[in-house]
Amino acid sequence: MKKIVSVSRILVGVLFIISGLIKLNDPIGFSIKLEEYFSAAVLNLTFLEPYALVISILVVVFEVLLGIFLLIGYKPKFTVWSLLLMIVFFTFLTFYSAYFNKVTDCGCFGDAIKLTPWQTFSKDVVLSILILIIFSGIRFIKPVFSNFQTTIFALFGFIGCLSFGYQVLMHLPVVDFRPYNVGANLWDNMNVPENAPKADIDYMWKFNVNGKEEIITTKGAYPTVDGTFISVDTDIIDPGYVAPIHDFSMERNGEDITEDVLHDDHVVLLVAYNLEKSEKPGLQAIKNASDKAIKNGYRVIGLTASGHDIQEKLKKEFHFNFDFYFSDETALKTIVRSNPGILILEKGTVIQKVHWNDVDDLNLIKVN
């Protein structure tokens, strides 16, 4: 039993640390996932949405600390009880999401590892079993070091987590797992290869035939039925190949310039998903960057999901010498975890990406 508890303790501790650090690397991404859970369509806890970022940081820091506490044997009763309560909550949440198909990706491992809802639930079931084993053998959990050393390790773990979280919030994630990472070609990530697997979708057509409802299933073709059409439902058997980037575009006054921009030689994208929420120093930072970029021969494009009125207001206030184009808010949040943030592109390939705090690090060489 002691050996089983030891193995379970290592597995759970390491998994909690890895999962927590991946999310702590991108707390804004995890907060977006929490907002999805808090939405009216899922848990209907909309009053928590404004606090999603704070909650995300607290949750992931606690997750990493519990993994550390478990491995070093710090406060076993507190640690194991906390693990048990946390896994019970998340197992319920993932079952709810999977059964009702509410959230298609739990965000347990951020953008690093994508799991389906049922895979996530299965993972939590396995973790629950391991934690129950640890709970039943809690007497075998002893501190690895002396009490003083164990406390120091725990304290340094807490300080380290907070410092890391602050670093990525004030700059950008240390590791970028998204399809807009430095080195990625956005145009390539938007296109579906010719030999890519096609989606397999069943279409359930409902008709009224002689006063009775009948359902005819096809793979998409409208069935020939001697009756009155009522409705159609779909069941995705296999989604097939989905391009890594499938919701990104640049539009203004009905003109889509996405392909043109992503084939241009030297482009600077100034991304602000919500101009009203952008900090003033950040807006000034992109103003300074745009002036230098234009002087050095770059094509400068602003991207936002904000309306025309706020665009024009800030354009006058900060004397922006570029135009904003509309793009989907979720896509812009995915591109860069900064509001605003800056990207340098060469023929659609991301050469550099920075938080507005790091605007001085931009390498805007002369290209004209």
Contacts in CASP RR format, 6 or more apart in sequence:
PFRMAT RR
TARGET T0000
AUTHOR 0000-0000-0000
METHOD contacts of the structure
MODEL  1
MKKIVSVSRILVGVLFIISGLIKLNDPIGFSIKLEEYFSAAVLNLTFLEP
YALVISILVVVFEVLLGIFLLIGYKPKFTVWSLLLMIVFFTFLTFYSAYF
NKVTDCGCFGDAIKLTPWQTFSKDVVLSILILIIFSGIRFIKPVFSNFQT
TIFALFGFIGCLSFGYQVLMHLPVVDFRPYNVGANLWDNMNVPENAPKAD
IDYMWKFNVNGKEEIITTKGAYPTVDGTFISVDTDIIDPGYVAPIHDFSM
ERNGEDITEDVLHDDHVVLLVAYNLEKSEKPGLQAIKNASDKAIKNGYRV
IGLTASGHDIQEKLKKEFHFNFDFYFSDETALKTIVRSNPGILILEKGTV
IQKVHWNDVDDLNLIKVN
1 137 0 8 1.000
1 140 0 8 1.000
2 140 0 8 1.000
4 133 0 8 1.000
5 133 0 8 1.000
5 134 0 8 1.000
5 136 0 8 1.000
5 137 0 8 1.000
5 140 0 8 1.000
5 141 0 8 1.000
6 140 0 8 1.000
8 130 0 8 1.000
8 131 0 8 1.000
8 133 0 8 1.000
8 134 0 8 1.000
9 70 0 8 1.000
9 71 0 8 1.000
9 134 0 8 1.000
9 141 0 8 1.000
10 71 0 8 1.000
11 130 0 8 1.000
12 67 0 8 1.000
12 70 0 8 1.000
12 83 0 8 1.000
12 127 0 8 1.000
12 130 0 8 1.000
12 131 0 8 1.000
12 134 0 8 1.000
13 66 0 8 1.000
13 67 0 8 1.000
13 68 0 8 1.000
13 70 0 8 1.000
13 71 0 8 1.000
14 67 0 8 1.000
14 71 0 8 1.000
15 127 0 8 1.000
16 63 0 8 1.000
16 64 0 8 1.000
16 66 0 8 1.000
16 67 0 8 1.000
16 70 0 8 1.000
16 83 0 8 1.000
17 64 0 8 1.000
17 67 0 8 1.000
17 68 0 8 1.000
17 71 0 8 1.000
18 109 0 8 1.000
19 63 0 8 1.000
19 108 0 8 1.000
19 109 0 8 1.000
20 60 0 8 1.000
20 63 0 8 1.000
20 64 0 8 1.000
21 64 0 8 1.000
21 164 0 8 1.000
22 109 0 8 1.000
22 110 0 8 1.000
22 112 0 8 1.000
22 113 0 8 1.000
23 30 0 8 1.000
23 56 0 8 1.000
23 59 0 8 1.000
23 60 0 8 1.000
23 63 0 8 1.000
23 107 0 8 1.000
23 108 0 8 1.000
23 109 0 8 1.000
23 110 0 8 1.000
24 57 0 8 1.000
24 60 0 8 1.000
24 61 0 8 1.000
24 64 0 8 1.000
24 161 0 8 1.000
24 164 0 8 1.000
24 165 0 8 1.000
24 168 0 8 1.000
25 164 0 8 1.000
25 168 0 8 1.000
25 173 0 8 1.000
25 174 0 8 1.000
25 175 0 8 1.000
26 110 0 8 1.000
26 111 0 8 1.000
26 168 0 8 1.000
26 173 0 8 1.000
26 177 0 8 1.000
26 337 0 8 1.000
27 53 0 8 1.000
27 56 0 8 1.000
27 57 0 8 1.000
27 60 0 8 1.000
27 165 0 8 1.000
27 168 0 8 1.000
27 169 0 8 1.000
28 53 0 8 1.000
28 56 0 8 1.000
28 169 0 8 1.000
28 333 0 8 1.000
28 337 0 8 1.000
29 56 0 8 1.000
29 110 0 8 1.000
29 111 0 8 1.000
29 333 0 8 1.000
29 337 0 8 1.000
30 56 0 8 1.000
30 59 0 8 1.000
30 60 0 8 1.000
30 107 0 8 1.000
30 110 0 8 1.000
31 52 0 8 1.000
31 53 0 8 1.000
31 55 0 8 1.000
31 56 0 8 1.000
32 52 0 8 1.000
32 330 0 8 1.000
32 333 0 8 1.000
33 103 0 8 1.000
33 105 0 8 1.000
33 106 0 8 1.000
33 107 0 8 1.000
33 110 0 8 1.000
34 48 0 8 1.000
34 52 0 8 1.000
34 55 0 8 1.000
34 56 0 8 1.000
35 49 0 8 1.000
35 52 0 8 1.000
36 42 0 8 1.000
36 103 0 8 1.000
37 43 0 8 1.000
37 45 0 8 1.000
37 93 0 8 1.000
37 97 0 8 1.000
37 103 0 8 1.000
38 45 0 8 1.000
38 46 0 8 1.000
38 48 0 8 1.000
38 49 0 8 1.000
38 52 0 8 1.000
39 46 0 8 1.000
39 49 0 8 1.000
40 46 0 8 1.000
41 102 0 8 1.000
42 97 0 8 1.000
42 102 0 8 1.000
42 103 0 8 1.000
48 55 0 8 1.000
57 165 0 8 1.000
60 161 0 8 1.000
61 158 0 8 1.000
61 161 0 8 1.000
61 162 0 8 1.000
61 165 0 8 1.000
62 82 0 8 1.000
62 86 0 8 1.000
63 86 0 8 1.000
64 157 0 8 1.000
64 161 0 8 1.000
65 154 0 8 1.000
65 157 0 8 1.000
65 158 0 8 1.000
65 161 0 8 1.000
66 79 0 8 1.000
66 82 0 8 1.000
66 83 0 8 1.000
66 86 0 8 1.000
67 79 0 8 1.000
68 74 0 8 1.000
68 153 0 8 1.000
68 154 0 8 1.000
68 157 0 8 1.000
69 75 0 8 1.000
69 78 0 8 1.000
69 79 0 8 1.000
69 154 0 8 1.000
70 79 0 8 1.000
70 80 0 8 1.000
70 83 0 8 1.000
70 134 0 8 1.000
70 141 0 8 1.000
71 144 0 8 1.000
72 143 0 8 1.000
72 144 0 8 1.000
72 145 0 8 1.000
72 150 0 8 1.000
72 153 0 8 1.000
72 154 0 8 1.000
73 79 0 8 1.000
73 141 0 8 1.000
73 142 0 8 1.000
73 143 0 8 1.000
73 144 0 8 1.000
73 150 0 8 1.000
74 143 0 8 1.000
74 150 0 8 1.000
74 151 0 8 1.000
74 153 0 8 1.000
74 154 0 8 1.000
76 138 0 8 1.000
76 141 0 8 1.000
77 138 0 8 1.000
80 131 0 8 1.000
80 134 0 8 1.000
80 135 0 8 1.000
80 138 0 8 1.000
80 141 0 8 1.000
83 131 0 8 1.000
83 134 0 8 1.000
84 131 0 8 1.000
84 132 0 8 1.000
84 135 0 8 1.000
87 124 0 8 1.000
87 127 0 8 1.000
87 128 0 8 1.000
87 131 0 8 1.000
88 128 0 8 1.000
90 124 0 8 1.000
91 121 0 8 1.000
91 124 0 8 1.000
91 125 0 8 1.000
91 127 0 8 1.000
91 128 0 8 1.000
93 106 0 8 1.000
94 106 0 8 1.000
94 117 0 8 1.000
94 120 0 8 1.000
94 121 0 8 1.000
94 124 0 8 1.000
95 121 0 8 1.000
96 102 0 8 1.000
97 103 0 8 1.000
97 106 0 8 1.000
97 117 0 8 1.000
97 120 0 8 1.000
97 121 0 8 1.000
98 116 0 8 1.000
98 117 0 8 1.000
98 118 0 8 1.000
98 120 0 8 1.000
98 121 0 8 1.000
101 117 0 8 1.000
103 117 0 8 1.000
104 116 0 8 1.000
104 117 0 8 1.000
105 114 0 8 1.000
105 115 0 8 1.000
105 116 0 8 1.000
105 117 0 8 1.000
106 115 0 8 1.000
106 117 0 8 1.000
106 120 0 8 1.000
107 115 0 8 1.000
108 115 0 8 1.000
108 120 0 8 1.000
108 123 0 8 1.000
109 115 0 8 1.000
110 177 0 8 1.000
111 177 0 8 1.000
111 178 0 8 1.000
112 175 0 8 1.000
112 177 0 8 1.000
115 123 0 8 1.000
134 141 0 8 1.000
143 150 0 8 1.000
144 150 0 8 1.000
145 153 0 8 1.000
167 174 0 8 1.000
168 174 0 8 1.000
168 337 0 8 1.000
170 355 0 8 1.000
170 357 0 8 1.000
171 354 0 8 1.000
171 355 0 8 1.000
171 357 0 8 1.000
171 358 0 8 1.000
172 336 0 8 1.000
172 337 0 8 1.000
172 338 0 8 1.000
172 353 0 8 1.000
172 354 0 8 1.000
172 355 0 8 1.000
172 358 0 8 1.000
173 337 0 8 1.000
176 182 0 8 1.000
176 353 0 8 1.000
178 334 0 8 1.000
178 335 0 8 1.000
179 186 0 8 1.000
179 189 0 8 1.000
179 244 0 8 1.000
179 245 0 8 1.000
180 186 0 8 1.000
180 189 0 8 1.000
180 245 0 8 1.000
180 334 0 8 1.000
180 335 0 8 1.000
180 336 0 8 1.000
180 343 0 8 1.000
180 350 0 8 1.000
180 353 0 8 1.000
181 350 0 8 1.000
181 353 0 8 1.000
182 350 0 8 1.000
182 351 0 8 1.000
182 352 0 8 1.000
182 353 0 8 1.000
183 349 0 8 1.000
183 350 0 8 1.000
183 351 0 8 1.000
184 349 0 8 1.000
184 350 0 8 1.000
185 347 0 8 1.000
185 348 0 8 1.000
185 349 0 8 1.000
185 350 0 8 1.000
186 245 0 8 1.000
186 248 0 8 1.000
186 262 0 8 1.000
186 345 0 8 1.000
186 348 0 8 1.000
186 349 0 8 1.000
186 350 0 8 1.000
187 259 0 8 1.000
187 262 0 8 1.000
187 263 0 8 1.000
187 347 0 8 1.000
187 348 0 8 1.000
189 243 0 8 1.000
189 244 0 8 1.000
189 245 0 8 1.000
190 243 0 8 1.000
190 244 0 8 1.000
190 245 0 8 1.000
190 246 0 8 1.000
190 248 0 8 1.000
190 262 0 8 1.000
191 243 0 8 1.000
192 241 0 8 1.000
192 243 0 8 1.000
193 241 0 8 1.000
196 240 0 8 1.000
196 241 0 8 1.000
197 238 0 8 1.000
197 240 0 8 1.000
197 241 0 8 1.000
198 240 0 8 1.000
198 241 0 8 1.000
199 236 0 8 1.000
199 238 0 8 1.000
199 239 0 8 1.000
199 240 0 8 1.000
200 219 0 8 1.000
200 236 0 8 1.000
200 237 0 8 1.000
200 238 0 8 1.000
200 240 0 8 1.000
201 219 0 8 1.000
201 220 0 8 1.000
201 234 0 8 1.000
201 235 0 8 1.000
201 236 0 8 1.000
201 237 0 8 1.000
202 217 0 8 1.000
202 218 0 8 1.000
202 219 0 8 1.000
202 234 0 8 1.000
202 235 0 8 1.000
202 237 0 8 1.000
203 217 0 8 1.000
203 218 0 8 1.000
203 219 0 8 1.000
203 220 0 8 1.000
203 232 0 8 1.000
203 233 0 8 1.000
203 234 0 8 1.000
204 215 0 8 1.000
204 216 0 8 1.000
204 217 0 8 1.000
204 232 0 8 1.000
204 233 0 8 1.000
204 234 0 8 1.000
204 235 0 8 1.000
205 215 0 8 1.000
205 216 0 8 1.000
205 217 0 8 1.000
205 218 0 8 1.000
205 222 0 8 1.000
205 223 0 8 1.000
205 225 0 8 1.000
205 229 0 8 1.000
205 232 0 8 1.000
206 213 0 8 1.000
206 214 0 8 1.000
206 215 0 8 1.000
206 229 0 8 1.000
206 230 0 8 1.000
206 231 0 8 1.000
206 232 0 8 1.000
206 233 0 8 1.000
207 213 0 8 1.000
207 214 0 8 1.000
207 215 0 8 1.000
207 216 0 8 1.000
207 223 0 8 1.000
207 225 0 8 1.000
207 227 0 8 1.000
207 228 0 8 1.000
207 229 0 8 1.000
207 230 0 8 1.000
208 214 0 8 1.000
208 227 0 8 1.000
208 228 0 8 1.000
208 230 0 8 1.000
209 225 0 8 1.000
209 226 0 8 1.000
209 227 0 8 1.000
209 228 0 8 1.000
210 227 0 8 1.000
213 230 0 8 1.000
214 225 0 8 1.000
216 223 0 8 1.000
216 225 0 8 1.000
245 331 0 8 1.000
247 328 0 8 1.000
247 330 0 8 1.000
247 331 0 8 1.000
248 258 0 8 1.000
248 327 0 8 1.000
248 328 0 8 1.000
248 331 0 8 1.000
248 335 0 8 1.000
249 256 0 8 1.000
249 258 0 8 1.000
249 327 0 8 1.000
249 328 0 8 1.000
250 256 0 8 1.000
250 257 0 8 1.000
250 258 0 8 1.000
250 261 0 8 1.000
250 301 0 8 1.000
250 303 0 8 1.000
250 325 0 8 1.000
250 326 0 8 1.000
250 327 0 8 1.000
251 257 0 8 1.000
251 258 0 8 1.000
251 325 0 8 1.000
251 326 0 8 1.000
251 327 0 8 1.000
252 323 0 8 1.000
252 324 0 8 1.000
252 325 0 8 1.000
252 326 0 8 1.000
257 301 0 8 1.000
257 325 0 8 1.000
261 267 0 8 1.000
261 299 0 8 1.000
261 301 0 8 1.000
261 345 0 8 1.000
261 348 0 8 1.000
262 345 0 8 1.000
262 347 0 8 1.000
262 348 0 8 1.000
263 347 0 8 1.000
263 348 0 8 1.000
264 299 0 8 1.000
264 345 0 8 1.000
264 347 0 8 1.000
264 348 0 8 1.000
265 346 0 8 1.000
265 347 0 8 1.000
265 367 0 8 1.000
266 297 0 8 1.000
266 298 0 8 1.000
266 299 0 8 1.000
266 344 0 8 1.000
266 345 0 8 1.000
266 346 0 8 1.000
266 367 0 8 1.000
267 298 0 8 1.000
267 299 0 8 1.000
267 300 0 8 1.000
267 301 0 8 1.000
267 344 0 8 1.000
267 345 0 8 1.000
267 346 0 8 1.000
267 348 0 8 1.000
268 289 0 8 1.000
268 290 0 8 1.000
268 293 0 8 1.000
268 298 0 8 1.000
268 299 0 8 1.000
268 300 0 8 1.000
268 301 0 8 1.000
268 342 0 8 1.000
268 343 0 8 1.000
268 344 0 8 1.000
268 345 0 8 1.000
268 364 0 8 1.000
269 301 0 8 1.000
269 302 0 8 1.000
269 303 0 8 1.000
269 335 0 8 1.000
269 342 0 8 1.000
269 343 0 8 1.000
269 344 0 8 1.000
269 345 0 8 1.000
270 286 0 8 1.000
270 289 0 8 1.000
270 290 0 8 1.000
270 300 0 8 1.000
270 301 0 8 1.000
270 302 0 8 1.000
270 303 0 8 1.000
270 322 0 8 1.000
270 340 0 8 1.000
270 341 0 8 1.000
270 342 0 8 1.000
271 302 0 8 1.000
271 303 0 8 1.000
271 304 0 8 1.000
271 332 0 8 1.000
271 335 0 8 1.000
271 336 0 8 1.000
271 338 0 8 1.000
271 340 0 8 1.000
271 341 0 8 1.000
271 342 0 8 1.000
271 343 0 8 1.000
272 278 0 8 1.000
272 283 0 8 1.000
272 286 0 8 1.000
272 302 0 8 1.000
272 303 0 8 1.000
272 304 0 8 1.000
272 306 0 8 1.000
272 332 0 8 1.000
272 339 0 8 1.000
272 340 0 8 1.000
272 341 0 8 1.000
273 304 0 8 1.000
273 305 0 8 1.000
273 329 0 8 1.000
273 332 0 8 1.000
273 333 0 8 1.000
273 339 0 8 1.000
274 304 0 8 1.000
274 305 0 8 1.000
274 306 0 8 1.000
274 329 0 8 1.000
274 339 0 8 1.000
275 283 0 8 1.000
275 304 0 8 1.000
275 306 0 8 1.000
275 307 0 8 1.000
275 310 0 8 1.000
275 311 0 8 1.000
275 314 0 8 1.000
275 324 0 8 1.000
276 306 0 8 1.000
276 310 0 8 1.000
277 339 0 8 1.000
278 339 0 8 1.000
278 340 0 8 1.000
279 339 0 8 1.000
279 356 0 8 1.000
281 356 0 8 1.000
282 340 0 8 1.000
282 356 0 8 1.000
282 359 0 8 1.000
283 314 0 8 1.000
283 318 0 8 1.000
283 340 0 8 1.000
284 318 0 8 1.000
285 340 0 8 1.000
285 356 0 8 1.000
285 357 0 8 1.000
285 359 0 8 1.000
286 340 0 8 1.000
286 341 0 8 1.000
286 342 0 8 1.000
286 356 0 8 1.000
286 359 0 8 1.000
287 318 0 8 1.000
287 319 0 8 1.000
287 320 0 8 1.000
288 359 0 8 1.000
289 342 0 8 1.000
289 359 0 8 1.000
289 362 0 8 1.000
289 364 0 8 1.000
290 300 0 8 1.000
290 320 0 8 1.000
290 321 0 8 1.000
290 322 0 8 1.000
291 321 0 8 1.000
292 362 0 8 1.000
292 364 0 8 1.000
293 300 0 8 1.000
293 364 0 8 1.000
294 300 0 8 1.000
294 321 0 8 1.000
294 322 0 8 1.000
296 364 0 8 1.000
296 365 0 8 1.000
296 366 0 8 1.000
296 367 0 8 1.000
296 368 0 8 1.000
297 366 0 8 1.000
297 367 0 8 1.000
297 368 0 8 1.000
298 344 0 8 1.000
298 364 0 8 1.000
298 367 0 8 1.000
300 321 0 8 1.000
300 322 0 8 1.000
301 322 0 8 1.000
301 323 0 8 1.000
301 325 0 8 1.000
302 322 0 8 1.000
302 323 0 8 1.000
302 324 0 8 1.000
302 325 0 8 1.000
303 324 0 8 1.000
303 325 0 8 1.000
303 326 0 8 1.000
303 327 0 8 1.000
303 332 0 8 1.000
303 335 0 8 1.000
304 311 0 8 1.000
304 324 0 8 1.000
304 325 0 8 1.000
304 326 0 8 1.000
304 327 0 8 1.000
304 332 0 8 1.000
305 326 0 8 1.000
305 327 0 8 1.000
305 328 0 8 1.000
305 329 0 8 1.000
305 332 0 8 1.000
306 324 0 8 1.000
307 326 0 8 1.000
311 324 0 8 1.000
314 320 0 8 1.000
315 324 0 8 1.000
335 343 0 8 1.000
336 342 0 8 1.000
336 343 0 8 1.000
336 353 0 8 1.000
336 355 0 8 1.000
337 355 0 8 1.000
338 354 0 8 1.000
338 355 0 8 1.000
338 356 0 8 1.000
338 357 0 8 1.000
340 356 0 8 1.000
341 353 0 8 1.000
341 354 0 8 1.000
341 355 0 8 1.000
341 356 0 8 1.000
342 353 0 8 1.000
342 354 0 8 1.000
342 356 0 8 1.000
342 359 0 8 1.000
342 362 0 8 1.000
343 350 0 8 1.000
343 352 0 8 1.000
343 353 0 8 1.000
344 350 0 8 1.000
344 351 0 8 1.000
344 352 0 8 1.000
344 353 0 8 1.000
344 362 0 8 1.000
344 363 0 8 1.000
344 364 0 8 1.000
345 351 0 8 1.000
352 362 0 8 1.000
352 363 0 8 1.000
354 361 0 8 1.000
354 362 0 8 1.000
END
